[in-house]
Amino acid sequence: MNLLQIFKVVSVLLLIICFFMFIPVVIALYYRELEMLPCFLIPMAVVFFLSTTIIFFTRKITGNLSTKSGFMLVSLGWLCSAFFGAVPFHLSGYFSGFADSFFETMSGFTTTGASILTNIEALPKSILFWRSLTHWLGGMGIVVLTVAIFPLLGIGGLQLIKAEAPGPTVDKITPKITETAKILWYIYLGLTVAETVLLLLGGMNLYEALTHTFGTLATGGFSPKNTSVGFFGSAYIDGVITAFMLMAGINFILYFKLLTGRFRNIYTNTELKSYLMIFIVAMLIITFNLNGKIYTSVGESLRYAGFQAASILTTTGYVTADYTTWPVLSQTVLFILMFIGGCSGSTGGGIKVIRIVTLFKQGLNEMKYLIYPRGIFSIKISGYNVKKDIVYAISGFVFLYLFLVMVVTFVVATGGNDILTSLSSALVTVGNIGPGFGKIGPSLNYSHYPAYIKWFLSFAMMIGRLEVYTVLVILTPNFWRD
């Protein structure tokens, strides 16, 4: 493991964040928030000096990343990004301590959407814009963005994208991983422009349209409004954001196949069909449960049910209503959706639909073995047989994921919180969802937690965002052996 090589790439990563931090500087100038300029310019100057110095002294270091270096780089990259991104929050004076600033930033970069802010609209627009921009950067993965410029550094990126990839397998679009990263970002940028335009047509101003688009496509959920998307009270805006949340929860590689005319790969995709079926069933159950009890018409019930089901399933976390006041059946459906998440290769978090489907089919096969002990049964996903080693890997992931949820539940409970709040906090941080139930419901936040729980939840968000294995493997003794 070449530490100098890792430091070099992390430095480039921080320079990229420096570049994007210029945007809230422009926002501060536009809205005349001059007192906020040092909050951004000071950390930018420090990081720019340190990063360029490291890059200069490591400029001759080239070569492909090893597997160990890839895992270490991704984890260190996310940690450094969160620490750097938290400095403007801390310097602004609107956060009570660095634990709060770090929590908010990690929540942004991991697209969790959990917040410690009690009065969001009281903050300067530049700070809130940076808060939402961390979503957009983290959505596709800052590290994947770095992969696109690796040829300039003389460093190959395959091991890096394997560590960063949000799914059980890495499905390359092109033979070159750099081209794959670029294509994914072009698609991501295209969807960003499309949603922004549609939200502008719905009456949002450019600032509101951009911040809500960042939160939607990143499946993050940060909004500059205290009441989230519900602030606008618009069926049109609800519909647009619902559609784009669902689109963000789909494997981005399918969009490339759609654009290149490979329609068969889309309508035969098992994960996509399962994903849409889960959403439709959940939406219909909630709709019929709400109709006549909370809302007076089927149309209104469908509007709120569809939005919230999409928000929780894709782990976005936007809200248009306080779902903790809904009937128990509707709350139960949303709680179940917290275990699932979006598709592999999407910006969504959670266990992922492909893993749920694979284990479900494996469970059915085990029952067949009980009836036909000598039978040979295989698992087919999208028309292809799934190898046993993939099933084993998925089983291990789900176990570690649920074990991590139990650990986080225990830690949150040490703060005197009830079981619903503790379990909900674990599910929504590890699954990168945001709002939950109990004391962290859609109308509440995480500000009441002590600092040690905020720090722990921050790292739980990172572990969940990086698919558990990426971070936990670094903690094993074997990782540090030659």
C-alpha positions, 0 to 999 in steps of 0.5 A, spaced: 500 500 500 503 506 497 501 511 502 504 517 498 500 515 492 494 515 496 495 522 499 496 525 492 489 522 490 486 525 496 489 532 495 486 532 488 480 530 491 480 536 496 482 541 490 476 538 486 472 540 493 475 547 493 473 548 486 466 547 487 466 551 494 467 557 489 459 556 488 457 558 495 462 564 495 458 567 489 452 565 492 454 569 498 456 575 494 449 575 490 445 575 496 450 580 500 452 575 505 459 578 506 460 576 513 460 568 510 466 569 505 471 568 510 467 561 512 469 559 505 475 562 503 479 561 509 479 553 508 479 554 501 486 557 501 489 552 507 487 546 503 489 549 496 496 550 499 497 543 502 494 540 497 498 543 491 504 542 496 503 534 496 501 534 489 508 537 487 512 533 491 508 526 489 508 528 482 512 523 479 509 517 483 505 513 478 502 506 477 495 502 478 492 502 485 492 496 489 486 493 492 488 495 499 490 502 496 483 503 493 479 501 500 484 506 504 483 511 499 476 511 498 475 511 506 480 516 507 477 520 501 470 521 504 473 522 511 477 528 509 472 531 504 467 531 510 472 534 515 474 539 510 466 540 508 465 541 515 469 547 516 465 553 513 459 550 517 463 551 523 466 558 522 459 560 520 457 560 528 450 557 526 452 550 529 454 549 536 460 545 535 464 541 530 460 535 532 454 538 529 458 541 523 461 534 521 455 530 522 451 535 517 457 535 512 457 527 513 450 527 512 450 531 506 456 527 502 453 520 504 446 523 501 443 521 508 439 527 509 439 527 517 440 534 520 441 537 527 438 544 524 432 546 528 431 552 524 433 551 517 431 558 514 434 562 519 441 560 516 444 564 510 443 562 503 450 561 501 451 556 507 444 552 505 447 552 498 453 548 500 449 544 504 445 542 498 451 541 494 455 536 498 449 532 496 450 533 489 457 531 489 456 525 494 450 522 490 455 520 484 461 519 489 466 524 489 471 519 488 468 517 481 469 524 479 476 523 481 477 517 477 475 521 470 481 525 471 486 520 473 489 519 466 492 526 468 495 523 474 498 517 471 494 513 476 489 507 474 482 507 477 479 500 477 480 498 484 478 505 486 471 504 483 470 497 485 471 500 492 466 506 491 461 502 487 454 502 490 452 495 488 454 488 489 458 488 482 461 493 478 458 493 471 462 497 466 459 501 460 466 501 456 472 498 457 476 504 460 473 505 467 475 513 466 470 513 460 465 509 464 466 515 470 465 520 465 459 517 462 455 516 468 457 524 470 454 526 463 447 522 465 447 525 472 448 532 469 443 531 464 438 529 469 440 535 474 439 540 468 432 536 466 429 537 473 431 544 475 428 546 468 421 542 470 422 545 477 423 552 475 416 551 470 413 549 477 414 556 480 421 555 484 426 560 483 433 558 481 436 557 488 430 553 490 430 549 484 437 547 484 438 545 492 431 541 491 434 538 485 441 536 488 437 533 494 433 529 489 438 526 484 443 525 490 437 521 494 439 526 499 433 530 502 436 536 504 431 542 503 432 550 504 425 550 507 423 548 514 417 543 512 421 540 506 418 540 499 411 540 503 413 548 503 410 549 496 404 545 497 404 544 489 401 537 486 406 539 480 412 540 484 410 533 488 409 529 482 416 532 479 420 530 485 417 523 486 418 522 478 426 524 479 427 520 486 424 514 482 429 515 477 435 517 481 433 510 485 435 506 478 441 503 476 444 509 472 448 504 467 440 502 465 440 510 462 446 509 458 443 502 455 436 506 454 440 512 450 444 506 446 438 503 444 439 496 448 431 496 450 432 488 451 437 490 457 432 494 460 425 490 460 429 484 462 432 487 468 430 483 474 432 488 479 428 494 475 422 490 475 422 488 482 424 495 484 418 498 481 413 493 483 415 494 490 414 502 489 407 500 486 405 496 491 407 500 497 404 506 494 397 503 493 397 500 500 398 507 503 393 510 498 387 506 500 389 506 507 390 514 507 383 515 503 378 517 507 382 517 514 387 522 512 385 525 506 378 526 503 380 524 495 383 518 492 387 523 488 390 527 494 391 520 498 395 517 491 399 524 491 402 524 498 402 516 498 407 516 492 411 521 494 413 518 501 413 511 498 418 514 493 422 518 498 423 512 503 424 507 498 430 511 494 432 513 501 431 520 499 428 523 505 424 529 503 417 529 506 410 533 504 407 531 510 408 528 517 407 521 516 408 519 523 401 522 524 398 517 519 395 510 520 399 504 523 399 500 517 402 506 512 407 507 517 409 500 517 409 500 510 414 506 510 418 502 516 419 496 511 421 500 505 427 503 510 430 496 509 430 495 502 433 502 498 434 503 491 437 499 485 445 497 485 448 503 481 444 508 483 445 514 488 440 510 493 442 507 499 439 501 503 441 494 502 439 494 495 433 491 491 438 486 487 440 483 494 433 482 497 431 479 490 437 474 490 436 472 497 429 471 496 430 467 490 435 463 494 430 462 500 425 459 495 431 454 492 432 452 499 425 450 500 426 446 494 432 442 496 428 440 502 423 437 497 428 434 492 434 433 496 438 431 489 435 437 485 439 442 482 437 449 482 440 456 480 438 463 481 437 467 475 437 474 475 435 478 468 436 471 465 443 470 467 445 465 473 448 468 479 454 464 481 454 461 488 460 466 490 456 472 489 450 469 493 455 468 499 458 475 498 451 478 499 449 474 505 455 476 508 453 483 506 446 483 509 449 480 515 454 485 517 449 490 515 444 488 520 449 487 525 451 494 524 444 496 525 444 493 531 450 496 534 448 503 532 441 501 535 445 499 542 449 506 542 443 510 541 440 507 546 445 508 551 443 516 551 436 514 554 432 513 547 426 509 546 427 503 542 423 506 536 428 512 536 434 508 537 432 502 531 430 508 527 436 512 528 440 506 526 436 504 520 436 511 517 443 513 518 446 506 516 441 506 510 442 513 508 435 515 509 434 521 513 428 522 517 425 516 521 420 515 527 420 517 534 424 523 536 427 523 529 421 523 525 420 528 519 418 534 523 424 533 528 431 532 528 438 530 531 440 536 535 438 533 541 443 527 541 449 528 545 456 529 541 458 522 542 452 519 538 453 524 533 460 522 532 458 515 532 452 516 527 456 520 522 461 514 521 455 509 521 453 514 515 459 513 512 460 505 513 453 505 510 454 509 504 460 505 502 457 499 502 459 496 509 465 492 506 469 498 504 470 501 511 470 495 515 475 491 511 480 496 513 479 494 521 481 487 520 488 485 522 489 481 515 488 488 511 495 490 514 499 484 513 503 484 507 
